[in-house]
Every structure is written in structure tokens, then in C-alpha cells.
Amino acid sequence: MTYDPGMLKEVLSTLDQRRDAALSALKDLLRIPSVSAKKEHAGDCRRCAQWVADHLKESGLVVTLMDTGGHPAVVAKNEHKAGRPTVLLYGHYDVQPPEPLELWTSPAFEPTVRKNSAGVDAVYARGAVDDKGQVYAHLEAISAWQAHGGLPVNLTVLIEGEEEIGSEHLEAFVAKYKDLLRADIAVISDTGQFDRGVPALTYGLRGLVYEEMFLTGPSHDLHSGGFGGFAPNPANVLAKLIASLHDESGKVNLPGFYDDVELPTAEETAAWAKLPMNVTREASAIGIPFDSGEKGYTALERMWARPTCDVNGLTSGYQGEGAKTVLPSKASCKVSFRLVPKQDPRRVRESFRAAMVERCPKNVKIEFVNHGASPAAVVPIDTAGARAALAAIGEGFGKEATFIRGGGSIPVVGLIKKELGIDTLLVGYGLPDDRVHSPDEKFDLDAFYAGIRTSAILYEKLAGLGR
């Protein structure tokens, strides 16, 4: 069938008529507790992968549920035709653990629609925007195109189930199936808009190093009265080590940490200064009176273009009800570093471990576990693909779109560049207040529907690259 440029209008009309059905389907997907971090949810992860696979099959794609060595991956293709660009769509069906459960207004895996703080209808559930809602926006667009004669591009879909645990098996999977995944450009919707009413194409992400540190002092817990002042207290030691990670100006206090940091260009910082960033409002939205961080940089520079170090979890001693005068035997913490371009994750990890060993008392044993690492990624914006994506976002949301960076990490962007040699378009539909990774995660319904339209428009725009 010859591609008809006027078909997009019919596709968008179909999508607008299917809004209720799309929301119902998304709710079905959100009810599956596909928590990749917990072994007891392995069956749920496979069930979720099968749900995605079945949906793509119903759209007429050839679908395979593939083993990765961990949770399965869904790989699907439409009919590939000569002369058309090939697009690789990546996403993930796994979600973060929902805890603490008591902080959810409605249960994490019982998707509920209610008004958000802006008075906008939103669906609340774990995975609503990260990443099931954004993945489903593409699934819905694919279905509509297929119902109107077929997608205008050659499409390969890769939806994995381990993104929230570092995509441990993905690198080997992509390397093994390079030929299956070959494409001209990749698309990921796992980022967001700059703000409500300010849709955006993300072109930069920070990298990540995630470490867990374990301290062991005495062989067992001790009476703090009988041994306090004699035996080392791993909890005290851990607190001191953590405190040593930053200096008074907010800089990360590790040897060589800033040696390779690449600064944003003057053009970038000038463009960021024009964005409608209200620091007071953003601080208030997360319940603090003012922001914090490294001195000498704007809020956007600190969030997008400066490296950071943060403690993600602490464990030690007695934490039950009431008092217990114990000197704990063990203490541990989880620490993550967000990295910027040119920083080497391996060097950062080595510097962190060496500094902690040097600063730790010699009568306390220190051990480390690596929970993942990936470099920062900045993709070019002066390309036909980026311009097409920016235009698609603007048309889909009905507002002029802008280029932004993001503070998070999507390791697969670098992996796709390394293994497949192609750039990725980060076409995101979420909002800063979506509470990603937190209780009451949400996805505004107007953003969800605009994301569906944007996805459909994007495939038409990218088809134009081939023409």
C-alpha cells in the first residue's frame, strides 16, 4: 500500500475517539505489579511482558518474547519496506517498588483517576508515567496507524523489564541481537516536559554510579553502656564518612571528581536562562522553603550540568519502637552519583571507594557492592531527526516545544550509540510534579492524550526523513 500523507488526519481522529479505551487499557497495564527489583514479582514481570506482546500482536506486528537471562524482553516488528527509515522504539515495562505503601493516597497498583494539585485529572499508580504510561502512548499510536493501512516507517520495538534495576542483561542482549535491532534512529519516551504548558525534547542526560557500602565493627551488637568508648560504632563511622562526601560549598569531596567535567556551552546556558524556571515555586512544590546545592550555579545548571552525590538509603542499629541501648555491629548505606559529560563512571567509583577506605578507621571493615554505572549522554540537536521530533511534540501538545536537558539517567541511550551507532530522540510526556519513584506517582491525562497524538505525529515526521 502506498503511503498517503493525508492518513495522519484519520489516525489522529481515531485516537481522539479512543481516549476512554486507551485509559482503560493503561489501567489494565498499571494493575500488573511488575516490580523488577523483587524476586517475588518475577511472575508479574513475565505477565506484564506478555501483556505488551499481546497488545502489539493485536496491532499486526510480529512479536517475540525473548529471554535475556533475567526478565524477558518484548521485540516486535511491522513489515519493513525498502526506502523507509527504520525506527527503534525502546521502553521498559518494569516499575520501582511502591514502598512506603502507607504514603499512597490510593493503592499503588489500583490505578485511580482524580484531580491533582493543579486541578487536572491524572491517573495515579506506580508506573503511571515511568514508564508504562509513556510506553502505552506509543502502543496506542502504533495500533491506530496499523488500523489505517500501516505505520509509515519500519519500526522495531524493544520493551525490556530490567531498567529499574540497571538493565543488567541489556548490554549483552543488544550486542547479541545487533542485526535484529538495526535502525536509523531510536526513540525513547521516558523523560518529560519542562513544565505544564512547556513541552520539550530532551537532548542531554546525566550518567550514574550507584554503590552500596557496608561497615562492620564488632562481631555482634554490644551494650552501649558496657562498650561505648571502647568499641568502634559503625553507625557513627558511617555518619562521619557520609559527612565527608561534601565540603561547605556543596562540592563533592572526592579526589579528581571534577577533573573531567565538561561545562555546558554559553549558548546552552543562555537558552536555559530563558526557560520559565521559578525556583521558589519548585521548592514549595516539594515542601521546602528554598533550594540547596553547589554554590555558584543556577538551579538548572545544578540539576542538568553539574555532577552530584546523594545518599539513597541508610541502615544501622535498632529501629523498632522504644529504646534499646545497642552499639550496632553493622551499618550500611546506598550512594549514587549523577555524572555529566566526560566523567568516567569507573574513575568515579574507584575514587569513591579509595576515599572511603582511607577515611575509615582501621578497626572497622569496609566493603562495597556495585549496583550499576553508565556515562552521561548528550545527543546532537542540529539534525533532521531532532527537528522532526521537536515539531511533532509541538503539534501533539499544541504548544511550541523547546530543547532541554534532564538530570536523570537512561543508560540505554549510551548503549544504543555504542552498539548500534545511532542517536536517540528523547521524546517525553511527563511533568516535574509526577512524583516519579515516589508514592502517588501520576500521569496527567491531558499529557497522556497529547503524548499519544505526539507519538502518532512523530512516526509521520520520521517517515519524511526517508522521503
C-alpha positions, 0 to 999 in steps of 0.5 A: 500500500502506498503511503498517503500523507493525508492518513495522519488526519484519520489516525489522529481522529481515531485516537481522539475517539479512543481516549476512554479505551486507551485509559482503560487499557493503561489501567489494565497495564498499571494493575500488573505489579511488575516490580523488577527489583523483587524476586517475588514479582518475577511472575508479574514481570513475565505477565506484564511482558506478555501483556505488551506482546499481546497488545502489539500482536493485536496491532499486526506486528510480529512479536517475540518474547525473548529471554535475556537471562533475567526478565524477558524482553518484548521485540516486535516488528511491522513489515519493513519496506525498502526506502523507509527509515527504520525506527527503534522504539525502546521502553521498559515495562518494569516499575520501582517498588511502591514502598512506603505503601502507607504514603499512597493516597490510593493503592499503588497498583489500583490505578485511580483517576482524580484531580491533582494539585493543579486541578487536572485529572491524572491517573495515579499508580506506580508506573503511571508515567515511568514508564508504562504510561509513556510506553502505552502512548506509543502502543496506542499510536502504533495500533491506530496507524496499523488500523489505517493501512500501516505505520509509515516507517519500519519500526522495531520495538524493544520493551525490556523489564530490567531498567529499574534495576540497571538493565543488567542483561541489556548490554549483552542482549543488544550486542547479541541481537545487533542485526535484529535491532538495526535502525536509523534512529531510536526513540525513547519516551521516558523523560518529560516536559519542562513544565505544564504548558512547556513541552520539550525534547530532551537532548542531554542526560546525566550518567550514574554510579550507584554503590552500596557500602557496608561497615562492620565493627564488632562481631555482634551488637554490644551494650552501649553502656558496657562498650561505648568508648571502647568499641568502634560504632559503625553507625557513627563511622558511617555518619562521619564518612557520609559527612565527608562526601561534601565540603561547605560549598556543596562540592563533592569531596572526592579526589579528581571528581571534577577533573573531567567535567565538561561545562555546558556551552554559553549558548546552552546556558543562555537558552536555559536562562530563558526557560520559565524556571521559578525556583521558589515555586519548585521548592514549595512544590516539594515542601521546602522553603528554598533550594540547596546545592553547589554554590555558584550555579543556577538551579538548572545548571545544578540539576542538568550540568553539574555532577552530584552525590546523594545518599539513597538509603541508610541502615544501622542499629535498632529501629523498632519502637522504644529504646534499646541501648545497642552499639550496632555491629553493622551499618550500611548505606546506598550512594549514587552519583549523577555524572555529566559529560566526560566523567568516567563512571569507573574513575568515579567509583574507584575514587569513591571507594579509595576515599572511603577506605582511607577515611575509615578507621582501621578497626572497622571493615569496609566493603562495597557492592556495585549496583550499576554505572553508565556515562552521561549522554548528550545527543546532537540537536542540529539534525533532521531527526531532532527537528522532526521530533521537536515539531511533532511534540509541538503539534501533539501538545499544541504548544511550541516545544523547546530543547532541554536537558534532564538530570536523570539517567537512561543508560540505554541511550549510551548503549544504543550509540555504542552498539548500534551507532545511532542517536536517540530522540528523547521524546517525553510526556511527563511533568516535574510534579509526577512524583516519579519513584515516589508514592502517588506517582501520576500521569496527567491525562491531558499529557497522556492524550497529547503524548499519544497524538505526539507519538502518532505525529512523530512516526509521520515526521520520521517517515519524511526523513526517508522521503 
